[in-house]
Amino acid sequence: MHIPDGYLSPQTEVVFGVAMLPVWFKASRAIRKVVKTRYVPLVAIGAAFSFLVMMFNVPIPDGTTAHAVGGVLIALLLGPWAAVVAVSVALAVQALFFGDGGVLAFGANAFNMAFVMPVVGYAVYRLVARRLPLTSPRRALAAGLGGYIGLNAAALCAAVEFGLQPVLFHSANGTPLYAPFHLSQTIPAMALAHLTVAGFVEFVVTAGVVAYLQRANLPLLRINHRDGTVDPGKARPRAGVRWRWALIGLGVMLALTPLGLLAPGGAFGEASPGKLALGKYGLKAVPVGLAKWNGFWRHAVLGGYGFGAGNHPVAGYLISAVVGIAVICLAILAIIGVIRLSDRRKVRGRARTEALGKVKDDAPDEVGTLTA
């Protein structure tokens, strides 16, 4: 689902980039509630989790690959707006450092995976899990269902974005200028990948983590479920949220990331122009716009999550995972630092305004004094 540059027209990319601006603004305001608590590291951990889980490619029967995203799980733990920030940061790092997803198409990718997926998945979870005890097994199933539907909603958005390109943007003789896939091709391809395989992976990951937290770390699950009740027989008082297991889990995922190399091929719609099967789509040449914009970003540090020559792929994948996590953590810390600095300036501004107002109130009334 990582749309590369060139597959969407510049007009489409601008529309999605502009559309995401108010979403990111709203998310930055909503995440202030998390910044003021001791749960700030969870935002970085969530972004790192999303980055790592997207490195685990799974094979699809048609020869392509797909992957989970983890956006709905982050939404369940910290709220959908925190998920918007976390997944957006992960996508930005993937595009800039590893060439996974387009830099120009970042707005569209963020719309699909960082906005539609967590918001839709979280809404489904809340609808199914309402009034259920926090420790109910059905709540874990509701979380998995939210992950499944959220991922497929994001995939459907990507399919529509791809499929509308040849309809809206083509030459005088009807040749597509950007993505050559029509809706009759994109929707079945995305449905096959995500309804049958990737969606179930997302279901298992989301439901499995929630089920584990219900037994082993309920305070972590309570962060975004303040009103959740607990079955008296299953309540296990804890001193607080335990961070160690989250870090250990990330470490295990990092060590296992080379498993993502086992899936052959690439995802639908992510092929470079040179590897595009032209005959399959009735084309004699690569679309002009696709060829022009596909190589826009040439500054990836570890393009394709590996070394340029393709040597030592396992080492390259592991190093990419380490670099990605480090950059993501730094980016989250920078965002949180900016939010905190903005809040401090607002507090100082209000204090200064109140002080000036108090001085004016305490000042003698000169007119009244002269009159007297």
PyMOL commands that set and color helices and strands:
alter all, ss='L'
color gray80, all
select helices_A, chain A and resi 10-30+32-35+40-53+71-78+80-98+106-129+137-168+183-216+218-222+232-234+244-262+273-275+279-281+288-293+313-362+366-371
alter helices_A, ss='H'
color red, helices_A
select strands_A, chain A and resi 58-59+65-66
alter strands_A, ss='S'
color yellow, strands_A
deselect
rebuild
show_as cartoon
